[in-house]
Amino acid sequence: MGQEFEDIQLQEILLKGRKEIPFLDFENEIMVEIHKEYDRKRSILKNIKLSWFFFIIGMISGITLVSFLPLIYESTEEASSNITLLSILIIANCLIILLFAEKLIKFSFFKK
């Protein structure tokens, strides 16, 4: 009799501590959300890698283009006006490289 009474009391205590799940497929929805978050983080990492790749390709092609422009302009007679245009292109190229490099570094290494 004493053992049965303790079993009933234990069952009552366990029933009081029982939590109800808000809806039946709660676990499945939580797992789906976890997988979505994981896929989102992988997608961001993939996009950052692609950004670095295209940034380096663009930087190399921009530097190459700006480096070969003086060779093209040396063959023409209008060298003074072309030097001004060349200077503007070099400055613009450097600014674009600095702006995009700063953003890429911030996104790549200083994640929140």
URRAJO-V327722 format. One record per residue. N is the residue number from 1. D_CENTER is the distance of its C-alpha to the mean C-alpha in whole Angstrom. Layout:
BEGIN
n;d_center
N;D_CENTER
N;D_CENTER
END
This chain:
BEGIN
n;d_center
1;66
2;64
3;61
4;61
5;61
6;58
7;56
8;56
9;55
10;52
11;51
12;51
13;49
14;47
15;47
16;46
17;43
18;42
19;39
20;38
21;35
22;34
23;34
24;35
25;32
26;30
27;29
28;27
29;25
30;24
31;23
32;21
33;19
34;18
35;17
36;15
37;13
38;13
39;12
40;9
41;8
42;9
43;8
44;4
45;5
46;7
47;6
48;5
49;8
50;10
51;9
52;11
53;13
54;14
55;14
56;17
57;19
58;19
59;20
60;23
61;24
62;24
63;26
64;28
65;29
66;30
67;32
68;34
69;35
70;38
71;39
72;39
73;41
74;43
75;45
76;46
77;48
78;46
79;44
80;44
81;42
82;40
83;39
84;38
85;36
86;34
87;34
88;32
89;30
90;29
91;28
92;26
93;24
94;24
95;22
96;20
97;19
98;19
99;17
100;14
101;14
102;14
103;11
104;9
105;11
106;10
107;6
108;7
109;10
110;10
111;8
112;11
END
